[in-house]
Amino acid sequence: MIVVKVTYTVNDGYADMNKELIQAFLTDFEKLDQTQFLYSIFQTADGKTFIHTSQYKNKDIQQILLNTPSFLHFQEQRDKNLASEPTIEFLNYVGASKEVF
């Protein structure tokens, strides 16, 4: 399993647009095989910091998600509106309250 956590802060006034673009790629992700990945997004109390956690069964499904056109568009727009560079962390899966894959 591949687990990635990305944390970033957008510029003031961009959070709503960021959420719209997130919803667009999530809608496209729903059309894919949901048994192969789990992708979650959280917004912190400051309203402009976002945390994306992604769990992929394997590299193949990871590449499919990362190359989805709406996800690429989201990244392009987000990168133009960052307050600071994203932090990317690769995590080791330990366990969960329910089976993920």
Backbone torsions as a table, in degrees:
resi	resn	phi	psi	omega
1	MET	NA	142.7	176.6
2	ILE	-111.0	127.2	179.9
3	VAL	-126.5	127.8	-177.5
4	VAL	-131.8	138.3	175.3
5	LYS	-121.5	124.8	178.3
6	VAL	-119.8	126.2	179.0
7	THR	-121.1	133.5	179.2
8	TYR	-152.9	158.9	177.2
9	THR	-121.3	131.3	178.7
10	VAL	-96.1	163.9	178.0
11	ASN	-64.5	154.8	175.9
12	ASP	-53.3	136.2	176.8
13	GLY	86.9	-4.4	-177.7
14	TYR	-100.6	-10.2	-173.7
15	ALA	-58.1	-41.9	-178.7
16	ASP	-64.8	-42.9	178.0
17	MET	-65.1	-39.2	177.8
18	ASN	-58.5	-44.0	179.7
19	LYS	-65.2	-36.0	177.3
20	GLU	-64.1	-43.6	179.7
21	LEU	-68.5	-34.6	174.8
22	ILE	-62.4	-46.5	-179.6
23	GLN	-60.4	-35.9	179.3
24	ALA	-63.1	-46.5	-179.4
25	PHE	-73.8	-30.1	175.9
26	LEU	-64.1	-37.7	176.6
27	THR	-60.7	-41.4	177.3
28	ASP	-69.7	-37.2	178.2
29	PHE	-62.7	-30.9	179.9
30	GLU	-63.8	-20.9	-179.7
31	LYS	-82.5	-9.0	-178.5
32	LEU	-92.9	173.2	-179.4
33	ASP	-69.7	101.2	-176.0
34	GLN	-65.5	-13.3	179.1
35	THR	-80.6	-4.4	-174.4
36	GLN	-103.9	-10.8	-176.0
37	PHE	-160.6	161.8	171.3
38	LEU	-137.4	123.2	-178.5
39	TYR	-125.2	122.4	-177.3
40	SER	-129.6	146.4	177.7
41	ILE	-129.0	138.6	178.9
42	PHE	-128.6	151.4	176.5
43	GLN	-118.7	132.6	-178.3
44	THR	-82.9	173.3	-175.9
45	ALA	-62.3	-23.5	179.7
46	ASP	-72.6	-12.0	176.2
47	GLY	82.8	-8.3	-177.0
48	LYS	-130.5	3.7	174.7
49	THR	-106.1	133.6	-177.4
50	PHE	-123.5	145.0	177.2
51	ILE	-125.2	122.0	175.9
52	HIS	-107.7	128.4	172.2
53	THR	-118.4	132.0	179.9
54	SER	-130.0	135.4	177.6
55	GLN	-124.0	121.2	-177.8
56	TYR	-117.3	138.5	177.6
57	LYS	-65.6	-35.3	-179.6
58	ASN	-159.6	175.6	-177.6
59	LYS	-64.9	-31.4	-178.7
60	ASP	-61.4	-49.1	-179.6
61	ILE	-69.5	-33.2	176.5
62	GLN	-59.1	-45.8	-178.7
63	GLN	-65.9	-36.0	177.6
64	ILE	-62.0	-47.8	-179.6
65	LEU	-64.7	-46.6	-176.6
66	LEU	-65.6	-19.4	179.9
67	ASN	-106.8	11.1	174.7
68	THR	-67.6	127.6	-175.5
69	PRO	-52.1	-41.5	-179.3
70	SER	-68.3	-30.5	176.7
71	PHE	-72.0	-41.3	176.9
72	LEU	-62.0	-40.1	177.7
73	HIS	-64.3	-43.9	176.3
74	PHE	-55.4	-50.0	-177.9
75	GLN	-61.1	-42.2	-179.9
76	GLU	-60.9	-46.4	-179.2
77	GLN	-70.2	-41.3	177.9
78	ARG	-59.2	-45.3	-177.2
79	ASP	-61.8	-26.2	177.5
80	LYS	-79.4	-11.3	-173.9
81	ASN	-126.5	27.8	-179.1
82	LEU	-85.3	138.6	172.2
83	ALA	-81.9	-26.2	176.5
84	SER	-157.5	163.9	-178.9
85	GLU	-63.8	144.0	177.5
86	PRO	-65.2	149.1	171.9
87	THR	-100.8	124.7	-179.2
88	ILE	-114.0	124.6	179.6
89	GLU	-124.5	132.9	173.1
90	PHE	-96.8	124.7	-173.3
91	LEU	-109.3	153.6	173.8
92	ASN	-98.0	123.6	179.8
93	TYR	-68.9	130.7	178.6
94	VAL	-110.2	-44.9	-179.3
95	GLY	172.7	175.4	-179.3
96	ALA	-153.7	164.2	-180.0
97	SER	-72.8	-15.8	173.8
98	LYS	-144.8	158.1	-178.5
99	GLU	-66.2	132.5	-179.6
100	VAL	-87.4	-48.4	180.0
101	PHE	-128.5	NA	NA
